[in-house]
């Protein structure tokens, strides 16, 4: 996991924590075009294949006594379904397939990124911004399609004193358009930070005097990253449900 090299000058240990996030073409060359297959493409594809294997192939038999794979798939299904129903309401259940797809892709991308020599696609803002913008556009379109002009009630805080309502409306409007930014940065930033810290500790593991401490630190951080991989997928998904609730029930 660590990129290590002895510097030409002074013989010091050099490692670059951010090298693991470099996007590289799979079939040689340095130029990356619109249709270039990169390491990001590869690991996004692997995530999709893994999801299909779990949710489609793993539940194909639908046994009364489920296998381990079927049990995991059913737990994931029920977990996300209850999240959508509890947070966004029963009228949001129609969006369950979309929310389920988001959750499964993010959680698989996060966990696959913890494998040695892998690439964490959710550490790139190019990926998380697209996911966040899709949520933002979906919520906005659904809000206006279902409620029409009443959707603007989301920005008008009726419970506040009348003189404060215009000020609060501006704040709510700014907050609304900042959503995709915070939604995407929260996921990519947390994933990127954890992986970078692990690589820093891995670089120090080559130094004999502090190697045992470094190995312990790597183990602890890796355990934390396993937890973060799930929590960040959960946070992204539950925020999506909250935004859907705003679109379906916009009045304060």
N, C-alpha and C positions, 0 to 999 in steps of 0.2 A: 504493500500500500504506500510505502514511502518511496520518494524519488531521491536517491542519494548520489552524490558525486563528490569527489575530492577536488577542491579548487586548484586551478593551475598555479595560483600564487598563494604561498603560505601553507598549502596542504590542508586547509580547514574543511570541515564538513559543510556541504551546501545542500539544502533541500528547499523545495518550492511547494508550499501547501496548496497553491491554486492551480498547479499543473494538471491536477486530476479533473478539472472542469473545462479543459481545452477541447473544443469541438474539432474532430479530425476526420477527413474523408477515409472511408474504409478501403478504397481501391487505389491508393497512391495519390500523389500530387498534393498541392497545398491549397489550390483554389477551391472555394466552396460556392457553388451556384444554387439556384432555386431547386434543382432536382438532384443534387448531389447526395448520395447515400453516406451518412456519417455514423459515428458511434452513437449519437443521439437517436438516429433512425433505428439502428440495430436494437438498442435497449428499450425503446418504445415498442418496437415490434415484439420483443421477447415478453414484455409486460402484457401485451394483448393476447399473445399465445397462451401465457400462463393463466390469464383470466378465463379464456375460453376453455382451457383444460379443466379448470376447477368448476366453473359454473355450468358448462354444457356437458362435457364428457364425464365429469365427476358425478353428475346427477342424472345421467341418461337412463339408468335402470330404475331409479326411484324406488329403491327397496324399502319394505316396511321396517326392517331393521337396517338403518343406514350404515354405510361404510364410513370410515374416517373422513374421506374426501367429501362425501355427501353431507356429513354432519357439519363440516366447516362451511360448505356452501350454504346450507340452510341457516346456520347461525348468522352468516354475513347478510343473508336476505332478510331475516327477521330483524336483525339489528338496525339496518338502514330503513326498513319499512316502518318500524316503530319510531325512529327518529323523525321521519317525514311526518307521520301522523301526529305525533306528540307536539312537535315544534310548529309546523306549518298548518296543521289542521287536516281533517278528513278530506276536505275539498282539494287538498294539494297532493293526494295520493296518485292522481293522474300523472304527476311529474316524478313518481318514484323511479321509473326506468332511467331517467336522465340523472337523477341524484345517485342512484346505485352505480351507474357507469362512472361518474365522477369519483366516487369513493373508492371503487375497486381499482381504477387506474392509478390513483394517487397512492393508495396503500401498497400496491404491487410495485410501482416505480420506486417508492421509498425503500421497501425491503430488498428489492433486487440491487439497489445501489449500495447495500451493505455487504454484498458478496465481493470477495477479492477479485481484483482486475476488472470490476464492473464499471458502469458509468451511471451516475445518478441524474436522470433526466429532469427531475423536479428541483434540482439545484440551479437550473437555468431560468432566468426571468422570461426568456422567449417562450418557454413552455407554460409557466405559471400565469403569465400575463394573458395568454390566449385563453386558458381555462377560466380566469377571472372575468375577462371581457365577455366570454360566452354566457356566463352566469348573469353579468350585468345587463347584457342585451336581452336575454331571455326574460329576466324579471321586469325590465322596463316595457317590453312589448306586451307581456302578459298583463301588466298593470293597466296599461292604456286600453288594451283589447277588452279586458273584463270590466273595467270601471269607467272608461272614458275620461272625461275631465275630472271626475271625482278622485282619480288617482293623485291629482295635485294636492289633495287633502293630506297626503303624507307629509307635506312640507308646512302645513298650516296647523300649528299647535293650538287647538281650541281651548285646552285647559289652562293656557297661560293668559295673563292679563292682556287686554287688547293692545295697549301701546307697545308691548314687547313682541307681539306676534310677527310683525314684519322683520324685525331683527332675527328672531328665531327662524323664520322662513329662509332667510339668507344662509344662516348657519346650517340648517337642515339640507338646503340645496347643495352647499359645498360638501357637506358630509356625504351626501348621496353620490356625488361624482368622484369622490375620493375612494369610494368603496373598492373598485377594481384594483387600485394601487395598493391599499393596505391588504386586500385579500391575497394578492399575488406575492407581495414582498414578505408577508408573514410566513408563507410556505417555503419559498425559495431561500429566504434569509436563514431560517432555522436549520434547514437541511444543509445548506452550504457551510454554515458556521461549525456545525458538529463534525462534518467530514474534514474540514480544514484543521480543526484541533486534533483530531485523531492522527492526521498526517504529520503534524508538528511533533507529537509524541513519538510517532514511528521513526521520524528522522533522528531523534535523540537516542533511540534504542540501539543505534550503532556504536554509541560511546560506552565503553565497558563499565566505566565508573557509575554511570547513572542508568544503565540498561534495566536492572530489576525494577526500579521506580517507574521507568518509562513503560515497561510492559504492564505493570499494575494499572497505570494511568490509562493505557490503551484499553485494557479490559473493562475498566469502569466506564470509560467514555463510550465504548461499543455497546455495553449494556444500556446506557442512557439513550444512545441513538436508536436502539431497537424500540424503546418506549416512545421516543420522539417521532419515529417513522409512523407509528399508529396514531399518536395524538394529533399530529399535524394533518393527517388525512381526515380525522374526526372533526377537527376545528374547521377545516375548509368546508366540509360537508354540512356541518350544523349551521355555519354562517350562511350557506346557500339556502338552507331551509328557513332561516330567519328572514332572508331577503324575499323568499317566495311568500312568506306570510305577509310581509309588507305589501307585496304586489296584489295579493288576494284580498287583504283587509287593510287598505291604506289609511283610514282615518285614525287619528290619535285618540 
